[in-house]
Amino acid sequence: MSHIEPLERGALPEFEPLFDLVEASMGFVPNSFLTMARWPELLQSFSNYAGTVMNSGEVSTELKQLVAFVVSQSAGCRYCQAHTSHGAEKKGITAERIAAAFEFETSPLFDAAEKAALGLALHAGMVPNAAEPAHFEALKDHFSERQIVEIVAVLALFGSLNRWNDTLATMLEDEPTTFATSTLQNHGWTLGKHG
């Protein structure tokens, strides 16, 4: 059970344009947003930040989704793992590649650039943070400094969401639950405190 219950969407008419955009992209409005709405300024600024990080820039949205998934997996946030894997699937990434992200270092389904980005995601999601200079050297072989900043922005965004949702025990919505249960359960995924 969530420590703070999400508000009802109908009680938040001022956010309906935002919720329509989020629903068009994700297929639902996340409970994390409905909880953030208890502090309206937070939800507004967070949604702008998240939209910029995930939907603009030079790094593909597909790679950003995989980075978000791996950093959430590393941090252990089941809510964010379900959301980011479901989001990756909605961006056209196959269930096979999503499941293979658990073994990205050795999987032939990822190229060297993806492995470098996912390597940083894995280590940056650990507590304490285990990102090292070698991770950035590997990134520089494939990405510009601007693109590396974008990748780190995804890590920071999901670091925040991992803490938000794990701390509040945010209840996971049906769509990402169904996807994660069918795609990730062979890798130890469970609802945990988010069910």
MARROSE-869164 format. One record per residue (C-alpha): x, y, z; residue number from 1; residue in three letters. Coordinates in Angstrom, 1 decimal. Layout:
BEGIN
<atom xx="X" yy="Y" zz="Z" pos="NUM" code="ALA"/>
...
//
This chain:
BEGIN
<atom xx="0.0" yy="0.0" zz="0.0" pos="1" code="MET"/>
<atom xx="1.3" yy="3.5" zz="-0.9" pos="2" code="SER"/>
<atom xx="2.4" yy="5.7" zz="2.0" pos="3" code="HIS"/>
<atom xx="0.7" yy="8.6" zz="0.2" pos="4" code="ILE"/>
<atom xx="-2.3" yy="7.9" zz="-1.9" pos="5" code="GLU"/>
<atom xx="-2.4" yy="9.4" zz="-5.4" pos="6" code="PRO"/>
<atom xx="-5.1" yy="12.0" zz="-6.0" pos="7" code="LEU"/>
<atom xx="-8.0" yy="11.2" zz="-8.4" pos="8" code="GLU"/>
<atom xx="-7.4" yy="12.5" zz="-11.9" pos="9" code="ARG"/>
<atom xx="-10.9" yy="14.0" zz="-12.0" pos="10" code="GLY"/>
<atom xx="-9.9" yy="16.2" zz="-9.0" pos="11" code="ALA"/>
<atom xx="-7.0" yy="17.8" zz="-11.0" pos="12" code="LEU"/>
<atom xx="-8.7" yy="19.6" zz="-14.0" pos="13" code="PRO"/>
<atom xx="-5.8" yy="22.1" zz="-14.3" pos="14" code="GLU"/>
<atom xx="-3.5" yy="19.1" zz="-15.2" pos="15" code="PHE"/>
<atom xx="-5.8" yy="17.6" zz="-17.8" pos="16" code="GLU"/>
<atom xx="-3.7" yy="18.8" zz="-20.8" pos="17" code="PRO"/>
<atom xx="-0.6" yy="17.3" zz="-19.2" pos="18" code="LEU"/>
<atom xx="-2.4" yy="14.1" zz="-18.4" pos="19" code="PHE"/>
<atom xx="-3.7" yy="13.8" zz="-22.0" pos="20" code="ASP"/>
<atom xx="-0.2" yy="14.0" zz="-23.3" pos="21" code="LEU"/>
<atom xx="1.2" yy="11.5" zz="-20.8" pos="22" code="VAL"/>
<atom xx="-1.7" yy="9.1" zz="-21.5" pos="23" code="GLU"/>
<atom xx="-1.1" yy="9.4" zz="-25.2" pos="24" code="ALA"/>
<atom xx="2.5" yy="8.5" zz="-24.7" pos="25" code="SER"/>
<atom xx="2.3" yy="5.9" zz="-21.9" pos="26" code="MET"/>
<atom xx="-1.2" yy="4.6" zz="-22.2" pos="27" code="GLY"/>
<atom xx="-2.1" yy="5.7" zz="-18.7" pos="28" code="PHE"/>
<atom xx="-1.4" yy="8.4" zz="-16.1" pos="29" code="VAL"/>
<atom xx="1.2" yy="7.2" zz="-13.6" pos="30" code="PRO"/>
<atom xx="0.3" yy="7.1" zz="-9.9" pos="31" code="ASN"/>
<atom xx="3.6" yy="8.9" zz="-9.3" pos="32" code="SER"/>
<atom xx="2.3" yy="11.9" zz="-11.2" pos="33" code="PHE"/>
<atom xx="-1.0" yy="11.8" zz="-9.2" pos="34" code="LEU"/>
<atom xx="0.9" yy="11.7" zz="-6.0" pos="35" code="THR"/>
<atom xx="3.2" yy="14.6" zz="-7.1" pos="36" code="MET"/>
<atom xx="0.0" yy="16.6" zz="-7.8" pos="37" code="ALA"/>
<atom xx="-0.4" yy="17.1" zz="-4.1" pos="38" code="ARG"/>
<atom xx="2.3" yy="19.8" zz="-4.7" pos="39" code="TRP"/>
<atom xx="1.1" yy="21.2" zz="-8.0" pos="40" code="PRO"/>
<atom xx="4.3" yy="23.2" zz="-8.7" pos="41" code="GLU"/>
<atom xx="6.4" yy="20.1" zz="-8.3" pos="42" code="LEU"/>
<atom xx="4.3" yy="18.1" zz="-10.8" pos="43" code="LEU"/>
<atom xx="4.5" yy="21.0" zz="-13.3" pos="44" code="GLN"/>
<atom xx="8.2" yy="21.5" zz="-13.0" pos="45" code="SER"/>
<atom xx="8.9" yy="17.7" zz="-12.9" pos="46" code="PHE"/>
<atom xx="6.9" yy="17.0" zz="-16.0" pos="47" code="SER"/>
<atom xx="8.7" yy="19.8" zz="-17.9" pos="48" code="ASN"/>
<atom xx="12.1" yy="18.3" zz="-16.8" pos="49" code="TYR"/>
<atom xx="11.1" yy="14.7" zz="-17.6" pos="50" code="ALA"/>
<atom xx="9.7" yy="15.7" zz="-21.0" pos="51" code="GLY"/>
<atom xx="12.9" yy="17.5" zz="-21.9" pos="52" code="THR"/>
<atom xx="15.2" yy="14.7" zz="-20.8" pos="53" code="VAL"/>
<atom xx="13.2" yy="11.9" zz="-22.4" pos="54" code="MET"/>
<atom xx="11.8" yy="13.5" zz="-25.5" pos="55" code="ASN"/>
<atom xx="14.4" yy="15.9" zz="-26.9" pos="56" code="SER"/>
<atom xx="18.1" yy="15.9" zz="-27.7" pos="57" code="GLY"/>
<atom xx="20.4" yy="13.9" zz="-29.8" pos="58" code="GLU"/>
<atom xx="20.4" yy="10.5" zz="-28.1" pos="59" code="VAL"/>
<atom xx="17.6" yy="8.3" zz="-29.4" pos="60" code="SER"/>
<atom xx="14.5" yy="7.8" zz="-27.2" pos="61" code="THR"/>
<atom xx="15.0" yy="4.1" zz="-27.5" pos="62" code="GLU"/>
<atom xx="18.5" yy="4.2" zz="-25.9" pos="63" code="LEU"/>
<atom xx="17.2" yy="6.6" zz="-23.3" pos="64" code="LYS"/>
<atom xx="14.5" yy="4.1" zz="-22.4" pos="65" code="GLN"/>
<atom xx="17.0" yy="1.3" zz="-22.1" pos="66" code="LEU"/>
<atom xx="19.3" yy="3.5" zz="-19.9" pos="67" code="VAL"/>
<atom xx="16.3" yy="4.3" zz="-17.7" pos="68" code="ALA"/>
<atom xx="15.5" yy="0.6" zz="-17.4" pos="69" code="PHE"/>
<atom xx="19.0" yy="-0.4" zz="-16.5" pos="70" code="VAL"/>
<atom xx="19.5" yy="2.3" zz="-13.9" pos="71" code="VAL"/>
<atom xx="16.2" yy="1.4" zz="-12.3" pos="72" code="SER"/>
<atom xx="17.1" yy="-2.2" zz="-12.3" pos="73" code="GLN"/>
<atom xx="20.4" yy="-1.4" zz="-10.7" pos="74" code="SER"/>
<atom xx="18.7" yy="0.7" zz="-8.0" pos="75" code="ALA"/>
<atom xx="16.1" yy="-2.0" zz="-7.4" pos="76" code="GLY"/>
<atom xx="13.0" yy="0.1" zz="-8.1" pos="77" code="CYS"/>
<atom xx="10.4" yy="-2.4" zz="-9.3" pos="78" code="ARG"/>
<atom xx="7.9" yy="0.4" zz="-10.1" pos="79" code="TYR"/>
<atom xx="10.4" yy="2.1" zz="-12.4" pos="80" code="CYS"/>
<atom xx="11.6" yy="-1.2" zz="-13.9" pos="81" code="GLN"/>
<atom xx="8.0" yy="-1.9" zz="-14.9" pos="82" code="ALA"/>
<atom xx="7.5" yy="1.6" zz="-16.3" pos="83" code="HIS"/>
<atom xx="10.8" yy="1.8" zz="-18.2" pos="84" code="THR"/>
<atom xx="10.5" yy="-1.7" zz="-19.7" pos="85" code="SER"/>
<atom xx="6.9" yy="-1.0" zz="-20.8" pos="86" code="HIS"/>
<atom xx="8.0" yy="2.4" zz="-22.1" pos="87" code="GLY"/>
<atom xx="10.8" yy="0.7" zz="-24.1" pos="88" code="ALA"/>
<atom xx="8.3" yy="-1.7" zz="-25.6" pos="89" code="GLU"/>
<atom xx="6.1" yy="1.3" zz="-26.6" pos="90" code="LYS"/>
<atom xx="9.1" yy="2.9" zz="-28.3" pos="91" code="LYS"/>
<atom xx="9.5" yy="-0.2" zz="-30.5" pos="92" code="GLY"/>
<atom xx="12.2" yy="-2.1" zz="-28.5" pos="93" code="ILE"/>
<atom xx="11.5" yy="-5.9" zz="-28.6" pos="94" code="THR"/>
<atom xx="10.7" yy="-7.9" zz="-25.5" pos="95" code="ALA"/>
<atom xx="13.8" yy="-9.9" zz="-26.3" pos="96" code="GLU"/>
<atom xx="16.1" yy="-6.9" zz="-26.2" pos="97" code="ARG"/>
<atom xx="14.4" yy="-5.6" zz="-23.0" pos="98" code="ILE"/>
<atom xx="14.9" yy="-8.9" zz="-21.3" pos="99" code="ALA"/>
<atom xx="18.5" yy="-9.1" zz="-22.6" pos="100" code="ALA"/>
<atom xx="19.3" yy="-5.8" zz="-20.9" pos="101" code="ALA"/>
<atom xx="19.9" yy="-7.8" zz="-17.7" pos="102" code="PHE"/>
<atom xx="22.9" yy="-9.3" zz="-19.5" pos="103" code="GLU"/>
<atom xx="23.7" yy="-6.4" zz="-21.8" pos="104" code="PHE"/>
<atom xx="27.5" yy="-6.8" zz="-21.4" pos="105" code="GLU"/>
<atom xx="27.5" yy="-10.2" zz="-23.0" pos="106" code="THR"/>
<atom xx="24.4" yy="-10.0" zz="-25.2" pos="107" code="SER"/>
<atom xx="24.9" yy="-9.8" zz="-29.0" pos="108" code="PRO"/>
<atom xx="21.7" yy="-7.8" zz="-29.1" pos="109" code="LEU"/>
<atom xx="23.5" yy="-4.6" zz="-28.0" pos="110" code="PHE"/>
<atom xx="26.3" yy="-2.8" zz="-29.9" pos="111" code="ASP"/>
<atom xx="29.3" yy="-1.2" zz="-28.3" pos="112" code="ALA"/>
<atom xx="27.8" yy="2.2" zz="-28.0" pos="113" code="ALA"/>
<atom xx="24.7" yy="0.8" zz="-26.2" pos="114" code="GLU"/>
<atom xx="26.9" yy="-1.3" zz="-24.0" pos="115" code="LYS"/>
<atom xx="28.9" yy="1.8" zz="-23.0" pos="116" code="ALA"/>
<atom xx="25.7" yy="3.7" zz="-22.1" pos="117" code="ALA"/>
<atom xx="24.2" yy="0.8" zz="-20.2" pos="118" code="LEU"/>
<atom xx="27.4" yy="0.2" zz="-18.4" pos="119" code="GLY"/>
<atom xx="27.4" yy="3.7" zz="-17.0" pos="120" code="LEU"/>
<atom xx="23.7" yy="3.2" zz="-16.1" pos="121" code="ALA"/>
<atom xx="24.3" yy="0.0" zz="-14.2" pos="122" code="LEU"/>
<atom xx="27.1" yy="1.5" zz="-12.2" pos="123" code="HIS"/>
<atom xx="25.5" yy="4.9" zz="-11.6" pos="124" code="ALA"/>
<atom xx="22.4" yy="3.2" zz="-10.2" pos="125" code="GLY"/>
<atom xx="24.4" yy="1.4" zz="-7.5" pos="126" code="MET"/>
<atom xx="24.6" yy="2.8" zz="-4.0" pos="127" code="VAL"/>
<atom xx="27.2" yy="4.1" zz="-3.5" pos="128" code="PRO"/>
<atom xx="27.5" yy="5.2" zz="-7.1" pos="129" code="ASN"/>
<atom xx="30.1" yy="3.1" zz="-8.8" pos="130" code="ALA"/>
<atom xx="30.6" yy="5.1" zz="-12.0" pos="131" code="ALA"/>
<atom xx="34.3" yy="5.4" zz="-12.8" pos="132" code="GLU"/>
<atom xx="36.5" yy="7.3" zz="-15.4" pos="133" code="PRO"/>
<atom xx="36.6" yy="4.1" zz="-17.5" pos="134" code="ALA"/>
<atom xx="32.9" yy="4.4" zz="-18.1" pos="135" code="HIS"/>
<atom xx="33.3" yy="7.9" zz="-19.5" pos="136" code="PHE"/>
<atom xx="36.2" yy="6.8" zz="-21.7" pos="137" code="GLU"/>
<atom xx="34.0" yy="4.1" zz="-23.2" pos="138" code="ALA"/>
<atom xx="31.2" yy="6.6" zz="-23.8" pos="139" code="LEU"/>
<atom xx="33.6" yy="9.1" zz="-25.5" pos="140" code="LYS"/>
<atom xx="34.3" yy="6.5" zz="-28.1" pos="141" code="ASP"/>
<atom xx="30.7" yy="6.7" zz="-29.3" pos="142" code="HIS"/>
<atom xx="29.1" yy="9.9" zz="-28.0" pos="143" code="PHE"/>
<atom xx="29.7" yy="13.6" zz="-28.0" pos="144" code="SER"/>
<atom xx="29.9" yy="15.5" zz="-24.7" pos="145" code="GLU"/>
<atom xx="26.4" yy="16.8" zz="-25.3" pos="146" code="ARG"/>
<atom xx="25.1" yy="13.2" zz="-25.8" pos="147" code="GLN"/>
<atom xx="26.9" yy="12.1" zz="-22.6" pos="148" code="ILE"/>
<atom xx="25.2" yy="14.9" zz="-20.7" pos="149" code="VAL"/>
<atom xx="21.9" yy="13.6" zz="-22.1" pos="150" code="GLU"/>
<atom xx="22.6" yy="10.1" zz="-20.9" pos="151" code="ILE"/>
<atom xx="23.6" yy="11.4" zz="-17.4" pos="152" code="VAL"/>
<atom xx="20.4" yy="13.5" zz="-17.4" pos="153" code="ALA"/>
<atom xx="18.4" yy="10.2" zz="-17.9" pos="154" code="VAL"/>
<atom xx="20.3" yy="8.6" zz="-15.0" pos="155" code="LEU"/>
<atom xx="19.6" yy="11.6" zz="-12.7" pos="156" code="ALA"/>
<atom xx="15.9" yy="11.7" zz="-13.7" pos="157" code="LEU"/>
<atom xx="15.4" yy="8.1" zz="-12.9" pos="158" code="PHE"/>
<atom xx="17.6" yy="8.2" zz="-9.8" pos="159" code="GLY"/>
<atom xx="15.0" yy="10.7" zz="-8.5" pos="160" code="SER"/>
<atom xx="12.1" yy="8.6" zz="-9.7" pos="161" code="LEU"/>
<atom xx="13.6" yy="5.4" zz="-8.2" pos="162" code="ASN"/>
<atom xx="13.8" yy="7.1" zz="-4.8" pos="163" code="ARG"/>
<atom xx="10.4" yy="8.8" zz="-5.1" pos="164" code="TRP"/>
<atom xx="8.5" yy="5.6" zz="-6.0" pos="165" code="ASN"/>
<atom xx="10.4" yy="3.2" zz="-3.7" pos="166" code="ASP"/>
<atom xx="10.2" yy="5.5" zz="-0.7" pos="167" code="THR"/>
<atom xx="6.4" yy="6.1" zz="-1.2" pos="168" code="LEU"/>
<atom xx="5.7" yy="2.5" zz="-2.3" pos="169" code="ALA"/>
<atom xx="3.8" yy="3.9" zz="-5.3" pos="170" code="THR"/>
<atom xx="1.2" yy="1.4" zz="-6.5" pos="171" code="MET"/>
<atom xx="2.0" yy="0.1" zz="-10.0" pos="172" code="LEU"/>
<atom xx="-0.7" yy="0.5" zz="-12.7" pos="173" code="GLU"/>
<atom xx="-2.2" yy="-2.4" zz="-14.6" pos="174" code="ASP"/>
<atom xx="-0.4" yy="-1.9" zz="-18.0" pos="175" code="GLU"/>
<atom xx="3.2" yy="-1.9" zz="-16.8" pos="176" code="PRO"/>
<atom xx="2.4" yy="-4.6" zz="-14.3" pos="177" code="THR"/>
<atom xx="1.1" yy="-6.9" zz="-17.0" pos="178" code="THR"/>
<atom xx="4.1" yy="-6.1" zz="-19.3" pos="179" code="PHE"/>
<atom xx="6.7" yy="-6.6" zz="-16.6" pos="180" code="ALA"/>
<atom xx="5.1" yy="-9.8" zz="-15.3" pos="181" code="THR"/>
<atom xx="5.2" yy="-11.4" zz="-18.7" pos="182" code="SER"/>
<atom xx="8.6" yy="-10.0" zz="-19.8" pos="183" code="THR"/>
<atom xx="10.8" yy="-9.7" zz="-16.7" pos="184" code="LEU"/>
<atom xx="9.6" yy="-12.4" zz="-14.3" pos="185" code="GLN"/>
<atom xx="12.3" yy="-14.8" zz="-15.5" pos="186" code="ASN"/>
<atom xx="14.8" yy="-12.3" zz="-14.2" pos="187" code="HIS"/>
<atom xx="13.5" yy="-12.1" zz="-10.7" pos="188" code="GLY"/>
<atom xx="11.0" yy="-9.2" zz="-11.2" pos="189" code="TRP"/>
<atom xx="8.1" yy="-9.0" zz="-8.8" pos="190" code="THR"/>
<atom xx="5.7" yy="-6.3" zz="-7.7" pos="191" code="LEU"/>
<atom xx="7.4" yy="-6.1" zz="-4.3" pos="192" code="GLY"/>
<atom xx="6.0" yy="-3.2" zz="-2.3" pos="193" code="LYS"/>
<atom xx="4.3" yy="-1.7" zz="-5.4" pos="194" code="HIS"/>
<atom xx="1.5" yy="-4.2" zz="-5.6" pos="195" code="GLY"/>
//
